[in-house]
Amino acid sequence: SEASESIESKEARERHLYLLLMKKYGLLFTPGMSMRSERAGFFRFVFTAASEEEFDLGLVRLRKAVEEMRNR
């Protein structure tokens, strides 16, 4: 369970997801644990400086990532 998982394990899993999203899908999120989130798995992303086309592309990439991960 998550409650018994070590902080190191949570950080490793979060980092793995961070790197996968960046390298495979071209998405750059800030891992929550690096922002002092109390729980692993939360990410921060900023889209206010993106054009409408870039924002739409990011949503397409995020949808693809989620769909592929759900279908594993």
C-alpha positions in Angstrom: 0.0 0.0 0.0 1.0 3.6 -0.5 1.1 4.2 3.3 3.9 1.6 3.7 5.9 2.6 0.7 9.1 4.4 1.4 9.7 8.0 0.4 12.6 6.9 -1.8 10.3 4.4 -3.7 7.7 7.1 -4.2 10.3 9.6 -5.4 11.7 7.0 -7.8 8.2 6.2 -9.3 7.4 9.9 -9.6 10.8 10.5 -11.3 10.2 7.6 -13.7 6.8 9.0 -14.7 8.3 12.5 -15.1 11.1 11.2 -17.4 8.6 9.1 -19.4 6.3 12.0 -20.0 9.2 14.2 -21.0 11.1 11.8 -23.2 8.3 9.8 -24.9 5.5 12.4 -25.0 7.3 15.8 -25.0 5.5 17.0 -21.9 7.3 18.9 -19.2 5.7 18.7 -15.8 7.3 19.6 -12.4 7.1 16.6 -10.0 5.1 17.4 -6.9 7.6 16.1 -4.5 10.2 18.6 -5.8 7.6 21.3 -4.9 7.2 19.8 -1.4 3.9 18.1 -2.1 3.1 15.7 0.8 2.0 12.9 -1.6 3.7 11.4 -4.6 2.1 11.5 -8.0 1.1 15.2 -8.2 2.6 17.3 -10.9 2.6 21.0 -11.7 2.4 22.4 -15.2 2.2 25.9 -16.5 0.4 26.7 -19.7 -0.3 30.5 -19.5 2.6 31.3 -21.8 1.6 28.7 -24.4 -0.2 29.7 -27.6 -3.5 28.1 -28.3 -1.9 25.7 -30.8 0.7 24.7 -28.2 -1.9 24.2 -25.6 -4.0 22.0 -27.9 -0.9 20.0 -28.8 -0.1 19.5 -25.1 -3.6 18.2 -24.6 -3.3 15.8 -27.5 0.0 14.5 -26.1 -1.4 14.1 -22.6 -4.4 12.2 -23.9 -2.1 9.9 -25.8 0.1 9.3 -22.8 -2.9 8.5 -20.5 -4.5 6.2 -23.1 -1.3 4.3 -23.6 -0.7 3.9 -19.9 -4.2 2.7 -19.2 -3.9 0.1 -22.0 -0.8 -1.5 -20.6 
